[in-house]
Amino acid sequence: MYRILEIFPGLIAWLTIILIILGSWLAPAAAAIFIIAFDIYWLLKTMYLSLHLRATFKKMRENMAVDWIKKLNKLQKEWRDIRHLIILPMYKEPYAVVKESVEAIAASRYPNDKIILVIAIEERAGNEAKNTARRIETDFKNTFLAVLVTMHPQDLPNEIPGKGSNESWAAKRAQEFIDALPSGKNIPHENIIVSVFDADTQVPSGYLGILTYSFLTASHPQRSSFQPIPLFTNNIFQAPALGRIISFSSTFWHMMQQSRPEQLTTFSSHSMPFKALVEIGFWRRDIVSEDSQIFWQCFLHYDGDWRVIPLFYPVTMDANVTPTFWKTMKNIYLQQRRWAWGVENIPYAFSGFLKNPRIPPAAKRFWTIKKIEAFWSWSTNAILIFVLGWLPGFIGGSAFGTSMLSYNLPRITRLIMLLAMLGIVSSAVLSILLLPPKPAWFRPRHYLLYFFQWILMPFTFIIFGSIPALEAQTRLLLGGKWRLGFWATPKYR
């Protein structure tokens, strides 16, 4: 059954593409009607999601203007009892990247003596990672409650090299440190919030404040994850136009999801109660997409009693940038493919649904439909709209070519795309508003460049959206040697 569930996402994606091609040839009228109906559905969905994008942007700006420590002081609960365990897993990231992230934590308005920082390095990363960790430990040893450096051994059994196995090793060492604290300084697990940040993640000054406030005011704080909005803007001015569009498109998707919390799962940098993390046995060590699968681990372990609370608050991360354009394009593709490998959550979650009768059937149905639709859309929608949508007119034969439907198909498709351009204009304006402080070389004319770069959006949807997603699903379908391992995105300054 697990293997069947691995095959399923790639199977329906390829069936969709093959059936549209065959339909455009053998039944062009039916294919044209389907394409028109699908284009209208896609337009309505785009309009619907754009409303969520605007709502999230408005609430995010409001939250960033709030003094969260002041709000915490008004709570009846004692927020100073809460400790933050922050894990920074790293591979070969430069010292400058990690230092910027730690400096942002240190500059947070949350008291530093309530923070335990863990620099989690990989043994296989060699002396470069060790030296970076030692420098961070030396620079910040008197800044936080504690700075721990952990080194994940290579080639442990039942593991794959990757972020999940490193995080699990680091969290276990942190638990040992916390549990060994002397009497009077001990910290109950239920008072600890653990955050896992990528090595390039920088938190704004209010992040730990809003996280603590959300934790203390949540209805089920010990059964909830907490998700910020990833803004890929740390080095956005160094990124080429295609890289900027992809970075902002990823941000916009996660902003839309914040306004749909019932569909929200964890991604990349996120936070959760330490007590729950210990109870489920930490992150799985044999998968690639540990950041999203931790949600499903908790969901299955607690019989469906798990949710993600949106923070409507950003953390900033790096755009994918390398010293050369083509290397950047390659790395963007590989990063998108790794994110799309989150499709491995489908067999894990759905097989868990089958095994656990205590999860409410309505929850199983909801998540089954949502996850299948999400991964199907990711791998097929851009191809259907921008490539296959024109196919009936080319291969539908002379009879269809002289029909009224053949005449109207490209015109209807163009009209729908023209209407969708309004959403692209909205995205262009929003991306400019989200830019960080401008470098000295930035001039007013650059705003035009940053605005009109969005005409490349359809291209990026196909090359860096559908195709890597389709490849990931195909690899899962084939299994064996085709399965993906973890790929660490290189960071540069």
KAWO-V938896 format. One record per residue. N is the residue number from 1. OMEGA is omega in whole degrees, 0 to 359 (* if undefined). NEAR is the number of other ideal C-beta (glycine too) atoms within 12 Angstrom. D_FIRST is the distance of its C-alpha to the first C-alpha in Angstrom with 1 decimal. Layout:
BEGIN
N	OMEGA	NEAR	D_FIRST
N	OMEGA	NEAR	D_FIRST
END
This chain:
BEGIN
1	180	15	0.0
2	180	19	3.8
3	177	15	5.4
4	180	18	5.0
5	174	30	6.2
6	182	30	8.7
7	192	25	9.9
8	183	27	10.5
9	179	41	13.7
10	180	37	15.4
11	183	28	14.9
12	177	26	16.5
13	181	38	19.2
14	176	24	20.2
15	179	21	20.2
16	182	31	22.5
17	182	29	24.9
18	181	20	24.9
19	177	24	25.6
20	179	34	28.4
21	179	26	30.0
22	179	20	29.8
23	179	28	31.0
24	180	34	33.8
25	187	22	35.0
26	180	19	34.4
27	188	23	34.7
28	180	32	36.4
29	179	26	37.7
30	179	21	34.3
31	180	36	32.9
32	178	37	36.0
33	178	23	35.6
34	182	26	32.0
35	178	42	33.1
36	180	29	36.0
37	180	20	33.9
38	179	28	31.4
39	178	33	34.3
40	177	23	35.8
41	181	20	32.5
42	179	30	32.3
43	180	27	36.0
44	178	18	35.7
45	178	23	32.7
46	178	33	34.7
47	179	21	37.7
48	180	18	35.6
49	179	30	34.2
50	176	29	37.7
51	177	20	39.0
52	180	28	36.5
53	180	35	37.6
54	180	25	41.2
55	180	23	40.6
56	180	37	38.9
57	180	32	41.7
58	182	20	44.3
59	178	25	42.8
60	180	36	42.2
61	177	20	45.9
62	181	15	47.0
63	181	29	45.0
64	179	28	46.4
65	184	18	49.9
66	171	26	49.3
67	188	17	50.8
68	174	32	47.8
69	177	24	49.8
70	178	16	52.4
71	178	22	49.7
72	180	31	48.4
73	180	18	51.9
74	180	15	52.1
75	175	21	49.1
76	182	9	49.8
77	181	19	47.2
78	185	13	48.3
79	181	31	46.3
80	175	18	48.1
81	183	21	45.9
82	175	35	42.9
83	179	39	42.1
84	173	43	40.0
85	184	45	38.0
86	181	49	37.5
87	175	50	35.4
88	176	49	36.1
89	181	46	33.7
90	178	44	35.5
91	179	36	35.3
92	180	26	38.4
93	179	38	39.6
94	179	25	43.4
95	183	28	45.5
96	180	21	46.7
97	182	33	43.3
98	180	42	42.5
99	178	29	46.0
100	181	30	45.9
101	180	42	42.8
102	177	40	44.4
103	178	22	47.6
104	176	33	46.0
105	181	43	44.6
106	180	29	48.0
107	178	21	49.7
108	180	33	47.6
109	178	28	49.7
110	183	35	47.6
111	183	23	49.6
112	180	26	48.6
113	174	17	49.2
114	187	33	46.2
115	171	38	43.9
116	182	38	42.2
117	178	44	41.3
118	173	47	38.9
119	187	47	39.1
120	183	44	35.9
121	179	40	36.5
122	176	38	34.7
123	183	22	36.4
124	179	25	35.3
125	174	27	37.2
126	187	16	40.4
127	180	15	43.9
128	180	20	43.6
129	179	34	41.1
130	180	23	43.1
131	177	22	46.3
132	181	35	44.9
133	180	41	43.6
134	180	21	47.0
135	178	23	48.9
136	180	38	46.8
137	180	28	47.3
138	184	18	51.0
139	190	22	51.4
140	186	33	49.7
141	180	21	50.1
142	184	14	52.7
143	187	24	50.9
144	174	31	48.0
145	176	29	47.6
146	171	30	45.9
147	181	33	44.6
148	172	34	42.1
149	178	34	41.1
150	179	35	38.0
151	181	28	36.9
152	181	38	33.3
153	178	20	33.4
154	173	21	31.8
155	172	13	29.4
156	181	21	28.1
157	176	10	25.2
158	178	12	21.6
159	165	28	22.9
160	176	30	23.2
161	181	27	26.5
162	186	35	26.4
163	183	42	27.5
164	181	36	24.9
165	178	37	25.9
166	179	43	29.6
167	181	45	29.4
168	178	38	27.9
169	181	34	30.7
170	181	41	33.3
171	177	41	32.3
172	178	30	32.4
173	177	29	35.8
174	177	41	36.9
175	178	30	35.9
176	179	16	38.0
177	182	27	40.9
178	182	30	40.7
179	181	19	40.4
180	179	15	43.4
181	183	20	45.7
182	179	10	48.9
183	183	8	49.7
184	177	6	50.9
185	182	16	48.7
186	182	16	45.4
187	177	31	42.8
188	181	18	40.4
189	182	26	36.8
190	177	22	36.8
191	182	27	39.6
192	171	39	37.9
193	179	46	36.0
194	177	45	34.1
195	175	47	34.0
196	180	43	32.3
197	168	44	34.2
198	185	40	33.9
199	181	46	37.0
200	183	41	38.6
201	177	42	38.0
202	183	36	41.4
203	171	43	41.8
204	188	32	44.6
205	183	25	47.1
206	189	34	45.8
207	183	45	42.1
208	176	43	42.1
209	180	35	44.4
210	177	44	42.1
211	179	49	39.1
212	179	41	41.0
213	180	34	42.3
214	179	39	38.9
215	184	41	37.6
216	181	32	40.6
217	180	23	40.6
218	178	26	36.9
219	181	13	36.0
220	187	20	33.2
221	181	30	34.1
222	178	28	32.1
223	184	28	28.9
224	165	35	29.4
225	183	45	29.1
226	190	44	31.9
227	171	41	31.7
228	177	46	34.7
229	178	45	35.1
230	173	41	35.0
231	183	40	38.0
232	190	44	38.0
233	182	35	41.8
234	183	35	43.1
235	189	31	44.2
236	181	35	43.8
237	176	25	47.3
238	185	25	46.4
239	173	31	43.5
240	186	30	44.0
241	180	30	43.7
242	179	33	40.1
243	179	38	39.1
244	180	39	40.8
245	181	38	39.1
246	179	40	35.6
247	181	43	36.4
248	177	41	37.8
249	177	39	35.0
250	178	36	32.5
251	183	38	34.8
252	179	39	35.2
253	181	34	31.5
254	174	43	31.3
255	177	41	34.6
256	182	33	33.1
257	179	32	30.2
258	180	38	32.7
259	173	28	34.1
260	188	24	30.7
261	179	25	29.8
262	179	17	27.2
263	188	25	25.0
264	171	35	26.2
265	183	37	24.1
266	179	39	25.6
267	172	37	26.7
268	182	38	28.7
269	181	44	31.7
270	183	42	31.1
271	180	45	32.1
272	178	47	30.8
273	182	39	32.3
274	180	37	32.5
275	179	27	32.1
276	180	34	28.5
277	178	38	27.8
278	184	28	29.0
279	180	20	27.1
280	179	27	23.7
281	176	18	24.6
282	182	32	25.4
283	174	42	23.4
284	187	32	20.5
285	185	30	22.0
286	182	23	19.3
287	179	36	18.6
288	189	36	20.8
289	183	41	20.7
290	184	41	21.9
291	177	40	24.2
292	183	41	21.7
293	177	38	18.9
294	175	43	21.6
295	183	41	21.6
296	174	38	18.0
297	180	34	18.7
298	181	38	21.6
299	181	38	20.0
300	182	30	17.3
301	183	27	20.0
302	172	28	22.5
303	177	19	20.5
304	182	27	21.0
305	177	20	24.6
306	179	34	24.8
307	176	29	26.4
308	179	35	28.0
309	179	36	31.8
310	180	39	33.3
311	185	46	36.6
312	183	35	38.1
313	187	40	39.6
314	156	38	39.2
315	182	44	38.7
316	182	35	39.8
317	182	39	38.1
318	162	44	38.9
319	182	40	38.4
320	185	40	37.2
321	172	35	40.5
322	181	26	41.7
323	181	13	45.2
324	183	14	44.6
325	186	18	43.2
326	174	14	40.9
327	176	18	39.4
328	180	31	38.8
329	178	26	37.1
330	182	23	34.8
331	176	33	34.0
332	179	40	33.3
333	181	31	30.8
334	178	27	29.1
335	178	35	29.1
336	178	38	27.6
337	178	36	24.8
338	177	34	24.1
339	180	39	24.1
340	177	40	21.8
341	171	41	19.3
342	174	39	18.7
343	176	46	15.9
344	176	41	13.8
345	182	42	14.2
346	178	42	11.9
347	180	34	8.5
348	183	34	10.6
349	185	40	12.2
350	176	33	9.7
351	175	23	7.4
352	176	33	11.0
353	182	31	11.9
354	185	19	9.7
355	188	17	11.1
356	181	22	14.6
357	183	12	16.6
358	175	17	19.7
359	181	27	18.8
360	180	16	20.8
361	180	15	18.9
362	179	13	21.3
363	178	25	20.2
364	180	26	16.5
365	182	16	17.7
366	184	20	20.1
367	178	33	18.0
368	182	25	15.2
369	185	16	18.1
370	184	24	20.0
371	177	33	17.6
372	180	30	16.4
373	183	22	20.1
374	182	32	21.2
375	175	41	19.3
376	179	30	19.9
377	183	33	23.5
378	187	37	23.9
379	188	42	22.9
380	193	38	24.6
381	181	36	27.4
382	179	32	30.2
383	180	34	29.6
384	187	37	29.8
385	191	34	32.9
386	182	29	34.9
387	187	26	34.1
388	181	35	32.6
389	181	36	34.6
390	191	28	37.7
391	182	33	36.2
392	181	38	37.3
393	182	30	40.9
394	186	22	40.6
395	183	23	38.7
396	178	31	39.1
397	185	19	42.2
398	181	12	45.8
399	179	13	45.5
400	183	29	43.1
401	180	21	45.2
402	182	13	48.2
403	177	19	46.5
404	180	13	47.0
405	178	26	43.3
406	179	31	43.4
407	187	16	46.4
408	184	21	45.0
409	181	34	41.4
410	180	23	42.6
411	177	19	45.0
412	180	28	42.6
413	179	32	40.1
414	180	19	43.0
415	180	17	44.1
416	178	31	40.7
417	178	28	40.5
418	177	16	44.1
419	179	21	43.2
420	178	32	40.2
421	177	20	42.8
422	176	18	44.2
423	178	32	41.1
424	177	30	41.5
425	178	20	45.1
426	179	26	44.0
427	181	39	41.6
428	179	31	44.5
429	182	23	46.8
430	180	30	44.3
431	178	39	43.5
432	179	27	47.3
433	182	24	47.5
434	180	32	44.8
435	176	29	46.6
436	177	25	47.8
437	188	12	51.6
438	174	16	52.9
439	185	13	54.2
440	184	7	57.8
441	185	9	57.3
442	181	17	55.5
443	180	12	57.8
444	181	11	57.8
445	180	11	57.0
446	177	20	53.6
447	178	18	52.5
448	178	13	52.8
449	182	22	50.7
450	177	32	48.0
451	186	27	48.2
452	175	20	48.1
453	184	30	45.4
454	173	34	42.9
455	178	19	43.6
456	187	27	41.2
457	179	35	38.3
458	179	26	36.8
459	181	23	36.8
460	178	34	35.0
461	182	38	32.4
462	188	29	31.5
463	184	28	32.1
464	178	37	31.0
465	184	36	28.5
466	186	37	26.5
467	176	29	26.7
468	177	36	25.5
469	179	37	22.6
470	177	38	21.8
471	180	31	22.1
472	180	40	19.7
473	178	44	17.0
474	178	30	17.7
475	177	29	17.6
476	177	40	14.1
477	182	31	13.2
478	178	19	15.1
479	176	20	14.0
480	184	11	16.2
481	181	8	19.8
482	182	18	19.3
483	182	23	17.8
484	168	30	20.5
485	182	24	22.5
486	176	33	24.7
487	181	28	27.8
488	179	28	30.7
489	179	35	32.9
490	178	27	36.5
491	181	34	39.1
492	169	24	42.7
493	*	21	46.0
END
